[in-house]
């Protein structure tokens, strides 16, 4: 189970999130793309930003509105092998599911973006 976004997720997120929020990058090594830790501000021509689970949790907003603070949480869904990403505050605001914690966070970021909440 990866602890970072795959190439397709990374390409989608690069359209939604600031590139600077990525803490890794996919960089060509021969004919294949491999993830590397982002070590400087230099961006290679063919590099694709990549987000670790920690970076994904960091970009999720911590405040939903002026009155209620929501904290993003990730865990295993109690029915089956799915993972859940949810916002919890005064009550459950919203949640998404995925095969991995990264999948669940990416789904939440996409959902918040579609609702203009990100």
Backbone torsions as a table, in degrees:
resi	resn	phi	psi	omega
1	UNK	NA	123.0	-179.9
2	UNK	-73.9	147.4	175.5
3	UNK	-105.8	20.9	179.1
4	UNK	-148.3	163.6	-177.3
5	UNK	-68.4	146.3	173.7
6	UNK	-80.6	177.9	-174.8
7	UNK	-62.1	-43.4	-179.1
8	UNK	-64.8	-44.7	177.2
9	UNK	-61.4	-41.6	-179.1
10	UNK	-61.8	-42.0	179.4
11	UNK	-64.7	-40.2	177.6
12	UNK	-64.1	-46.0	-177.9
13	UNK	-67.1	-30.3	178.5
14	UNK	-63.4	-22.2	177.2
15	UNK	-84.8	-17.1	-175.0
16	UNK	-105.3	-45.2	-171.3
17	UNK	-102.2	156.2	172.3
18	UNK	-63.2	136.3	-179.8
19	UNK	-57.5	-33.3	-177.8
20	UNK	-63.9	-18.3	179.3
21	UNK	-77.4	-13.9	177.4
22	UNK	-74.1	138.7	178.7
23	UNK	-109.7	4.0	178.1
24	UNK	-142.5	176.2	174.3
25	UNK	-149.8	150.0	168.6
26	UNK	-92.0	129.3	-178.0
27	UNK	-131.1	141.6	-178.7
28	UNK	-65.5	136.0	173.3
29	UNK	-134.7	99.9	-171.4
30	UNK	69.6	-129.5	179.9
31	UNK	-92.4	-3.0	-175.4
32	UNK	-113.6	156.0	174.9
33	UNK	-97.6	135.2	-179.4
34	UNK	-128.5	141.9	178.5
35	UNK	-76.5	141.0	177.3
36	UNK	-134.8	151.0	174.0
37	UNK	-70.3	136.7	179.9
38	UNK	-73.4	115.4	-173.3
39	UNK	-107.1	-16.3	-179.7
40	UNK	-155.0	-175.7	-178.1
41	UNK	-87.5	-4.0	178.4
42	UNK	-70.5	126.2	179.3
43	UNK	-111.6	118.3	178.5
44	UNK	-66.2	154.4	-176.8
45	UNK	-54.7	-45.4	-175.8
46	UNK	-101.7	9.7	-178.6
47	UNK	-73.3	145.3	177.5
48	UNK	-118.1	128.3	178.1
49	UNK	-60.7	150.0	-177.9
50	UNK	-140.5	138.9	-177.1
51	UNK	-113.7	131.5	172.2
52	UNK	-78.6	167.4	176.6
53	UNK	-57.9	-41.2	179.4
54	UNK	-61.9	-41.6	179.4
55	UNK	-67.3	-36.6	178.1
56	UNK	-63.9	-44.9	178.5
57	UNK	-63.9	-32.1	-179.5
58	UNK	-69.6	-32.9	-178.7
59	UNK	-83.6	-16.3	176.6
60	UNK	-67.9	132.1	-177.2
61	UNK	-62.8	142.9	179.9
62	UNK	-93.5	-15.6	-179.6
63	UNK	-125.1	123.3	-179.2
64	UNK	-86.2	-42.2	174.4
65	UNK	-148.3	-177.2	-174.3
66	UNK	-67.6	-23.9	-174.3
67	UNK	-96.3	-29.2	-171.5
68	UNK	-125.4	130.3	176.0
69	UNK	-96.0	128.8	178.3
70	UNK	-115.4	140.3	-178.5
71	UNK	-114.0	125.3	176.8
72	UNK	-71.4	131.7	178.7
73	UNK	-127.9	146.2	178.0
74	UNK	-127.4	137.6	177.7
75	UNK	-164.0	179.1	179.0
76	UNK	-85.1	132.5	179.3
77	UNK	-69.0	138.1	-172.0
78	UNK	-69.3	-17.2	178.3
79	UNK	-110.4	88.8	175.5
80	UNK	107.4	-162.1	-173.7
81	UNK	-102.1	20.6	179.8
82	UNK	-87.3	156.4	172.2
83	UNK	-107.9	155.0	-176.0
84	UNK	-126.6	141.8	170.7
85	UNK	-121.5	123.0	-177.4
86	UNK	-138.0	161.5	172.8
87	UNK	-106.2	127.2	-179.7
88	UNK	-124.5	134.0	177.7
89	UNK	-150.4	-115.1	175.0
90	UNK	-66.7	-20.8	178.9
91	UNK	-171.5	176.0	-179.9
92	UNK	-70.4	122.7	178.6
93	UNK	-86.2	-53.2	-175.3
94	UNK	-164.7	163.1	178.1
95	UNK	-153.7	159.0	174.3
96	UNK	-136.4	162.2	-178.5
97	UNK	-123.6	157.6	176.2
98	UNK	-161.4	167.6	177.6
99	UNK	-70.9	-27.1	178.3
100	UNK	-133.1	165.8	174.9
101	UNK	-58.6	-37.4	178.3
102	UNK	-62.5	-44.7	178.7
103	UNK	-58.2	-42.7	-179.1
104	UNK	-65.3	-41.0	178.7
105	UNK	-67.6	-41.9	178.4
106	UNK	-61.3	-42.7	178.5
107	UNK	-61.5	-39.4	178.5
108	UNK	-66.5	-42.0	179.0
109	UNK	-62.4	-44.2	178.3
110	UNK	-62.6	-41.1	-179.3
111	UNK	-64.5	-46.2	178.9
112	UNK	-63.7	-38.3	177.9
113	UNK	-63.4	-44.4	178.6
114	UNK	-61.7	-30.3	-178.9
115	UNK	-93.0	7.9	-178.0
116	UNK	56.1	37.2	178.9
117	UNK	-107.8	3.0	-177.6
118	UNK	-110.8	NA	NA
